[in-house]
Amino acid sequence: MLELDGIEFAIDGTKILDGISARFEGGKIHGIIGPNGSGKSTLLKTICRIWEPQSGTISINGRDNRTISRKELSTLVTLVPQNTSIGFPISVFDVVSMGRNPHLQRFEGMRQRDREIIERALRQTGIEPLKERNINELSGGEGQLAIIARAIATEAELILLDEPTSELDVRHTLDIFGILDRFREEGKTILVSIHDLNLARKFCDTISILCRGRLFFSGTPEEAFSEENIRQVFEVNVKEYRVEETTFLEFAR
């Protein structure tokens, strides 16, 4: 579904991504972890061409993303940014409806099918009762669900999420990962940068570890969270505890 080959990106001479090469299969949740400043957000932004890498290629379903028009790319890949906030009054319905813009021609109004897709996205995220509310009146968790509903409305095959639960309570965090589980069941491909390593261990099919702009590791969660990997990358120690079918990670200096 997604292949990166030698991606490099720098700002003002400071290299942020340094030769990233990786493959991400379709129909899976791929976790991206690493210390602050390791390049996680930058990597997601280069995939959807918010930023253009200075070298390397990014292929989506075998197509170089530079050869895909911005409009078409918006129907193939969507990004849920980190800590999204909208500071002006706009209804939740109108925010979610923005996800249909790439499918509309210039000056074309909303079609019945578009409205059905928007309503379904509202139901899938559990915020249909809030659709007439202004998004700047919602809690952080409710607002994040609205942004995810907007991503659902794009019908994109590739969904990128940048720390989607970083400021949410437990309930909204589990709601969001429940939605990601449904995406996976529908065959969508999810890349999610995440700082909570226990959540990454529990929900992700693969883990890619970034460190100082390089791909340090890519593989299964069981392999990713080895004591040696965690010590080298995060400079902390880790122990695994298993309770019935669930594995927990405990960290210490």
N, C-alpha and C positions, 0 to 999 in steps of 0.2 A: 504493500500500500504506500509506504513512505520510505525513501532511501536518501540518506545524506552522504555526500562524498567530499571530504576535504574542506569542510566549511570553515572559513576564516572571516572574522569581523573585528574591526578595531575602530575606536573613536579617539581622535586627536593623538594618534600614534600609540595608544594603549590597546593592546590586543585583548579582546574579551572572549572570543572563540578562536581556538588554535587547532585547526586541522581535524574537526569533528567528522567522523565517518560512522554511520550506524544504519541499521535496517529495522523497520517496525512493521510487523505483520498486521494485517487487517483483523478486525473482530476481537481486539484485545485492549486491555487497559495497560498502558505503559507509563510507569512512574519515573519521573525525572527528579533526582535528589542531589543535594550537594550543599556546601556551606554558602552563606551569604556572599554574593559577588562571584560565584563560580560560573555564571553565564546562563543560568536556567531560563530566565525571562527573555534574554537576548536570543537564545536558540528558538524559542517559540515564535518570537517576532520575525525572525528571518524565514521561518517555514511559511508564514502567511504573507510575507513580503511587505510587512510594515517597514522593515529594514532590509536592505540588499547586502548580502555578504560580498566582501571584496574578492573572494575566490571560492571555488568549489561549486557543486551543483546540488540541487534539491529536486528530487523526482517524486511526483505523486501519480500513482498508477502508471508508472513508466514514462511520464511526461515531465520534462524540465519545467519547473514552475515559472521560469522567466519567459517561456513561450506561451503561457496561458494568460489571456486578458484578465485585467483586474476584476472585471465584472464576473467572468466565468469562475475565476479563482474563489470569489466570494460565495459561490454556490458549492464549491468542493471542500473548502476548509473554513472554519470559523474559530475565533479566539474569544475566550472569556477572560478579560484582563483581571489583574490583581486589584482588589479593593475598589471596585467600580462604584463610583457615587455620582448621582445626577442631582445637581443643586438647584434645579428650577422645576416648576410644577409641570409635569407631563404624565398622563395616565399610564398605568401599567399596560393596558391594552395597546396604546400607541408605541410604547417602548418595545414590546414584543413584536409588533407589526413591522418594525424596522428590519427584522430578519427576512422579510419577504422582498425588500427593495431590490436585491440582485436579480430576482426573477421577473421583475416588471420592466416594461419598456418605458422610455422617457414619456412623461405625462400620462402614463397609463394608471388608471385607478385600481383599487383593490377589487379582485375578483372573488366570487363565491368560494372557490377552492382555497384562495389565500386566507379568507376568514376562517374556514374550517381548520386549516393547519394551525392558525394562531390559537383558536379555541382549544385544539387538542394539546398544544404546547402548554397552555395555561392549566389544563387538567392534569397533564403529566407531572407538572411541578407543584401541583396542589395549591395554586394561587388564583384559580378562577374566581373565587369570591372577592378578590382584591382588584379585579381588572379595571374598575372605574376609579379606584383610588389613585392619587398622585404618588409617583414613586418616591419623591423626597419626603413623604410622610410615613414610609414604611420602616420597619426595623432593618438592621444590617442584613440579617439572614433572609428576610422576605425580599429585600432589594436584590440580593445575590441570586435568589431563585428566579426573579424576573429577568435578570441578565442571561441566566442559563436558558430560560424559556425563549428568549430572543434567539439564542444559538440553535435551539431545537427547531425554531421556525425556519431557519435557513435550509433545513434538510441536508446539511453538509455531511459527507461521509467521514471527514476527518475533523475531530473536535479537539481543540487545544484549550487547556485551562491552566491559568497561572495562579497558583496558591489560592484555589477557590474557597477554602475553608479557614483561611488564616485568622480571621477575626470573628468566627461564628461559634455559637454555643454547640453543645453536644447534639442536640436534637436536629438543628439545621445541618450540621456536618454529616450526620447519618442520612438525612434526607437527600443531600447532594450525592453522596456515594451510592445511595439506592438508585438515583437517576442514572448514574454512570453505569451501574450494573445493567440497567435496562438498555442503555445504548449498546453495551457489549452484546447483549442477547439479540439485538436488532442487526448486528454485524458491523456496527460503526467502529472506527478506530479512534481511541482516546489517548492523548498524551497529556499528562497532568503533572505539573511541578508541585511538589508538596514538601513541607518542612516537617510534618509529623511522621516520623519514621515508622511508628507502630501502624498508622493508617496505611502507609505505603506497603508495609509488610502484609497487611491483612487483605487489601483490596486489589493490588496490582498483579498482573500476570508476569510482567518483566520489570526490572529496575535498571535504569541507567544512572550512573554516578558521575557527576561532573566535578572537577577539581581544577581550579586555576585555569578555567577555559578549555580544559582537555577532557576527553572521555576517559575516565579512570577505569570504569567497569561497565559491562552490559551483560545481563543474564537473568537468572531466576532470583526471586526474593531470597530463597534459602541460601544461595551462593553470595548474593550481594551483601547481606548483613553479617558476614563473617567478622570475627573479632579483629582480624588484621585489616580488613577494608575500612571498618569504622574507625579504628585507631589511626590509620594513616590519613584519612580524609577529614574526619571531624575532630581528631585529637582528643577523643574520649574512649573509654572502655565500654564494652557492651556484653550483656549476658542474656541468654534466651531462657524464658520460662514457659512451660507448656501446661495449660489447664484444659483437660479434656481435648477438644479439637482446635483450641486457639493458642497461638504462640504470642507471647509478649516479650518486648525488648526492654531491658532496664539499662540506663546509661549512668556512668559515673566518671569523674575526673581521675 
